[in-house]
Amino acid sequence: MPLDFTAIDFETANSSSASACAVGLARVRGGRVVATAGWLIRPPAGHDRFFEINMGIHGIRPEDVVGAADWSTQLADLVAFAGDDILVAHNAGFDMTVLRRACEVTGDAYPAYRYLCSLQVARKTYELDSYRLPVVAAAAGHLDFAHHDAAADALACAHIVIDAAARNGVQDAVELAMLLGLRIPQIPLPAETPVPQRPVPQHPVQAGAAVA
């Protein structure tokens, strides 16, 4: 089978896993990147406060997402891009939790994507002092990208898995995982349709004001 997958990366507005404010995607077909995409997201209400530490990491500010599509609106584009692919992300547990939690708080249905963690792949493939995304990407020959730009991070992640597959002599993401002794888990679907959670205001708000 060919090396086909979609790499994904989320950035968040704050410490809530539901606070997605950007997503990046890179589609791989036959071991080559054939399409990339990325856009800003207006985080779900109640999870839309931007923390200084997060803004310092990715540079996205509240005013940047004012005109962006909200989670529910952009979800269809995300799913259309990824299709039925295995998703790949660096520290995939984080990104899959963002996808699941954002859907839970908005009441949107989410597909039970299978996923592979490029961080785990890297630890089994390279001998490095650090397995941070820029360090691993450099080992894979992908240099000088804008770390914490979601689209750039997704592309870097894609190149890591492409290089790891080549180094290990495999041509399929499932085969790569099996060779390295890794699992390809699946995002668990809820037993029943999730009920949107009522956000708890972090400070008093005036009537008609949005919760920050």
MOVENTA-V62560 format. One record per residue. N is the residue number from 1. RES is the residue in one letter. PSI is psi in whole degrees, -180 to 180 (NA if undefined). OMEGA is omega as a letter, one per 20 degrees, with the letter a starting at -180 (none if undefined). NEAR is the number of other ideal C-beta (glycine too) atoms within 10 Angstrom. Layout:
n:N res:RES psi:PSI omega:OMEGA near:NEAR
n:N res:RES psi:PSI omega:OMEGA near:NEAR
This chain:
n:1 res:M psi:148 omega:a near:9
n:2 res:P psi:160 omega:r near:12
n:3 res:L psi:89 omega:a near:19
n:4 res:D psi:131 omega:r near:18
n:5 res:F psi:172 omega:r near:28
n:6 res:T psi:123 omega:r near:25
n:7 res:A psi:145 omega:a near:32
n:8 res:I psi:147 omega:r near:29
n:9 res:D psi:134 omega:r near:29
n:10 res:F psi:148 omega:r near:24
n:11 res:E psi:146 omega:a near:23
n:12 res:T psi:154 omega:a near:26
n:13 res:A psi:-28 omega:a near:26
n:14 res:N psi:-163 omega:a near:20
n:15 res:S psi:-8 omega:r near:11
n:16 res:S psi:132 omega:r near:20
n:17 res:S psi:-17 omega:a near:20
n:18 res:A psi:-2 omega:a near:25
n:19 res:S psi:42 omega:a near:26
n:20 res:A psi:127 omega:r near:27
n:21 res:C psi:-6 omega:r near:27
n:22 res:A psi:151 omega:r near:25
n:23 res:V psi:144 omega:r near:27
n:24 res:G psi:147 omega:a near:24
n:25 res:L psi:145 omega:r near:24
n:26 res:A psi:121 omega:a near:28
n:27 res:R psi:131 omega:r near:20
n:28 res:V psi:130 omega:r near:26
n:29 res:R psi:125 omega:r near:14
n:30 res:G psi:32 omega:r near:9
n:31 res:G psi:15 omega:r near:17
n:32 res:R psi:143 omega:r near:11
n:33 res:V psi:121 omega:a near:15
n:34 res:V psi:-14 omega:r near:10
n:35 res:A psi:145 omega:r near:11
n:36 res:T psi:157 omega:r near:16
n:37 res:A psi:159 omega:r near:18
n:38 res:G psi:145 omega:r near:18
n:39 res:W psi:162 omega:r near:16
n:40 res:L psi:155 omega:a near:19
n:41 res:I psi:137 omega:r near:26
n:42 res:R psi:114 omega:a near:21
n:43 res:P psi:156 omega:r near:26
n:44 res:P psi:146 omega:r near:26
n:45 res:A psi:138 omega:a near:14
n:46 res:G psi:-13 omega:r near:20
n:47 res:H psi:23 omega:a near:24
n:48 res:D psi:11 omega:r near:22
n:49 res:R psi:133 omega:a near:19
n:50 res:F psi:121 omega:r near:21
n:51 res:F psi:147 omega:a near:14
n:52 res:E psi:-39 omega:a near:8
n:53 res:I psi:-38 omega:r near:9
n:54 res:N psi:-43 omega:r near:20
n:55 res:M psi:-35 omega:r near:16
n:56 res:G psi:-25 omega:r near:9
n:57 res:I psi:-52 omega:a near:13
n:58 res:H psi:-10 omega:r near:19
n:59 res:G psi:4 omega:r near:13
n:60 res:I psi:131 omega:a near:22
n:61 res:R psi:163 omega:a near:13
n:62 res:P psi:-40 omega:a near:15
n:63 res:E psi:-22 omega:a near:8
n:64 res:D psi:-25 omega:a near:15
n:65 res:V psi:5 omega:a near:20
n:66 res:V psi:-44 omega:a near:9
n:67 res:G psi:7 omega:a near:8
n:68 res:A psi:156 omega:r near:17
n:69 res:A psi:145 omega:r near:15
n:70 res:D psi:175 omega:a near:16
n:71 res:W psi:-48 omega:a near:26
n:72 res:S psi:-36 omega:a near:14
n:73 res:T psi:-41 omega:a near:12
n:74 res:Q psi:-14 omega:a near:18
n:75 res:L psi:-39 omega:a near:22
n:76 res:A psi:-38 omega:r near:11
n:77 res:D psi:-39 omega:r near:14
n:78 res:L psi:-48 omega:a near:21
n:79 res:V psi:-38 omega:r near:15
n:80 res:A psi:-38 omega:r near:9
n:81 res:F psi:-46 omega:a near:17
n:82 res:A psi:-27 omega:a near:20
n:83 res:G psi:-134 omega:r near:10
n:84 res:D psi:17 omega:a near:10
n:85 res:D psi:155 omega:r near:20
n:86 res:I psi:134 omega:r near:21
n:87 res:L psi:143 omega:r near:25
n:88 res:V psi:134 omega:r near:27
n:89 res:A psi:156 omega:r near:27
n:90 res:H psi:115 omega:a near:26
n:91 res:N psi:61 omega:a near:16
n:92 res:A psi:-28 omega:r near:23
n:93 res:G psi:-38 omega:r near:13
n:94 res:F psi:-52 omega:a near:16
n:95 res:D psi:-37 omega:r near:27
n:96 res:M psi:-33 omega:r near:24
n:97 res:T psi:-38 omega:r near:14
n:98 res:V psi:-47 omega:r near:22
n:99 res:L psi:-46 omega:a near:28
n:100 res:R psi:-46 omega:a near:19
n:101 res:R psi:-39 omega:r near:21
n:102 res:A psi:-39 omega:r near:28
n:103 res:C psi:-38 omega:a near:22
n:104 res:E psi:-42 omega:a near:18
n:105 res:V psi:-21 omega:r near:23
n:106 res:T psi:-11 omega:a near:19
n:107 res:G psi:12 omega:r near:13
n:108 res:D psi:145 omega:r near:16
n:109 res:A psi:144 omega:r near:11
n:110 res:Y psi:144 omega:r near:20
n:111 res:P psi:148 omega:a near:17
n:112 res:A psi:72 omega:a near:9
n:113 res:Y psi:143 omega:r near:20
n:114 res:R psi:149 omega:a near:19
n:115 res:Y psi:155 omega:r near:23
n:116 res:L psi:138 omega:a near:24
n:117 res:C psi:117 omega:r near:25
n:118 res:S psi:-22 omega:r near:26
n:119 res:L psi:-44 omega:r near:18
n:120 res:Q psi:-40 omega:r near:19
n:121 res:V psi:-44 omega:a near:27
n:122 res:A psi:-42 omega:a near:25
n:123 res:R psi:-25 omega:r near:15
n:124 res:K psi:-11 omega:a near:14
n:125 res:T psi:-38 omega:a near:22
n:126 res:Y psi:151 omega:r near:17
n:127 res:E psi:100 omega:a near:6
n:128 res:L psi:156 omega:r near:13
n:129 res:D psi:-26 omega:r near:6
n:130 res:S psi:148 omega:r near:8
n:131 res:Y psi:27 omega:r near:18
n:132 res:R psi:152 omega:a near:15
n:133 res:L psi:-47 omega:a near:24
n:134 res:P psi:-36 omega:a near:17
n:135 res:V psi:-45 omega:a near:14
n:136 res:V psi:-41 omega:r near:26
n:137 res:A psi:-40 omega:r near:26
n:138 res:A psi:-41 omega:r near:17
n:139 res:A psi:-29 omega:r near:18
n:140 res:A psi:0 omega:r near:23
n:141 res:G psi:10 omega:r near:10
n:142 res:H psi:104 omega:a near:20
n:143 res:L psi:159 omega:r near:10
n:144 res:D psi:60 omega:r near:9
n:145 res:F psi:164 omega:a near:17
n:146 res:A psi:90 omega:a near:14
n:147 res:H psi:137 omega:a near:14
n:148 res:H psi:6 omega:q near:18
n:149 res:D psi:121 omega:a near:19
n:150 res:A psi:-43 omega:a near:26
n:151 res:A psi:-41 omega:r near:19
n:152 res:A psi:-39 omega:r near:21
n:153 res:D psi:-40 omega:r near:29
n:154 res:A psi:-41 omega:r near:28
n:155 res:L psi:-42 omega:r near:24
n:156 res:A psi:-42 omega:r near:27
n:157 res:C psi:-43 omega:r near:35
n:158 res:A psi:-44 omega:a near:28
n:159 res:H psi:-32 omega:r near:21
n:160 res:I psi:-47 omega:a near:28
n:161 res:V psi:-37 omega:r near:28
n:162 res:I psi:-46 omega:a near:22
n:163 res:D psi:-41 omega:a near:21
n:164 res:A psi:-40 omega:r near:23
n:165 res:A psi:-42 omega:r near:22
n:166 res:A psi:-43 omega:a near:14
n:167 res:R psi:-32 omega:a near:13
n:168 res:N psi:2 omega:r near:15
n:169 res:G psi:34 omega:r near:9
n:170 res:V psi:162 omega:a near:19
n:171 res:Q psi:23 omega:a near:15
n:172 res:D psi:140 omega:a near:17
n:173 res:A psi:-39 omega:r near:26
n:174 res:V psi:-42 omega:r near:15
n:175 res:E psi:-39 omega:r near:15
n:176 res:L psi:-47 omega:r near:25
n:177 res:A psi:-44 omega:a near:20
n:178 res:M psi:-43 omega:a near:13
n:179 res:L psi:-37 omega:a near:16
n:180 res:L psi:-1 omega:r near:17
n:181 res:G psi:31 omega:a near:8
n:182 res:L psi:156 omega:r near:16
n:183 res:R psi:154 omega:r near:12
n:184 res:I psi:89 omega:a near:17
n:185 res:P psi:177 omega:r near:14
n:186 res:Q psi:138 omega:r near:13
n:187 res:I psi:123 omega:a near:16
n:188 res:P psi:134 omega:r near:9
n:189 res:L psi:147 omega:r near:13
n:190 res:P psi:157 omega:r near:12
n:191 res:A psi:-28 omega:r near:6
n:192 res:E psi:171 omega:a near:6
n:193 res:T psi:126 omega:a near:8
n:194 res:P psi:144 omega:r near:18
n:195 res:V psi:127 omega:r near:10
n:196 res:P psi:134 omega:a near:14
n:197 res:Q psi:139 omega:r near:15
n:198 res:R psi:120 omega:a near:7
n:199 res:P psi:145 omega:r near:16
n:200 res:V psi:116 omega:a near:7
n:201 res:P psi:140 omega:r near:10
n:202 res:Q psi:-8 omega:r near:11
n:203 res:H psi:159 omega:a near:7
n:204 res:P psi:143 omega:r near:6
n:205 res:V psi:150 omega:r near:11
n:206 res:Q psi:157 omega:r near:5
n:207 res:A psi:131 omega:r near:4
n:208 res:G psi:-8 omega:a near:5
n:209 res:A psi:148 omega:r near:9
n:210 res:A psi:145 omega:r near:9
n:211 res:V psi:128 omega:a near:14
n:212 res:A psi:NA omega:none near:13
